[in-house]
């Protein structure tokens, strides 16, 4: 994501680039309930708040820490 220290909203392309996945994967994760829904700003324009992305990252880290090692 470009200029993450200042940018507040991210497009699906920027979110996909951040996680190294396609826009389609982001949409699939949302449908499966694995990723937060973005904020609909207008018809055809969805953005994710930086804070929502950071919260998602923290939740994933906590889940990974709680998983028993094999």
N, C-alpha and C positions, 0 to 999 in steps of 0.2 A: 504494500500500500504506500502510496506516495505521501510524504510529509505527514506521517502519523502523529507527530507531536502537535500539529495545529488542526488537522482535518477532523471534523466531527462526524460526518456521514460518509459511508462508502457504498459504491455501486456493487452489483452482483459480480461484475468483472473483477473489481478490486478485491472483493472478498475471496473469489475463486483463486486469484493470483496469490493472495496471502497464504491460503491453504494448499496451493499447488494442485487445484482441482478445477474442473470445468464449471461453467455456469449451470449446466444441467445437473451436475452432482450437487451443487448447492440447493437447487430446487428440489431434487429428490430427497436430500436430507431434511428439508423443511416438511415435505409431504409425510415423511416417516417419523416426524417429531424429534429428529436428532439435532436440529439446528434452529435457532430463534428466527421467527418471522421478521422480516424487515418492516419498516414503516412506509406505508403507501403515501407518497407525497402528491401524486397526481396519477391520472390514468397512464399506465405503462411506466411509471417511475417509482421504483422501490429503493429505499436506502436503509443501511444498517447503521445504528449508532455505534460509535467506537466503544462506548461503555458496554453495550450488549455483546460485542465481540470479545471484549476483555473478560466479561463475566462467563461467557461460554468457555473460553480458554481455561479459566480457573476451575470451572466445574469439571472439565475433562481431566485436568491435572489431579484434582481430588479423587475422581473415580479411579484413575490409574494407580494412585497411591494406595487406595483401599483394596485393590484386587490382590488376592493371594498370589505369591510367586509360585511358579510350578517347579 
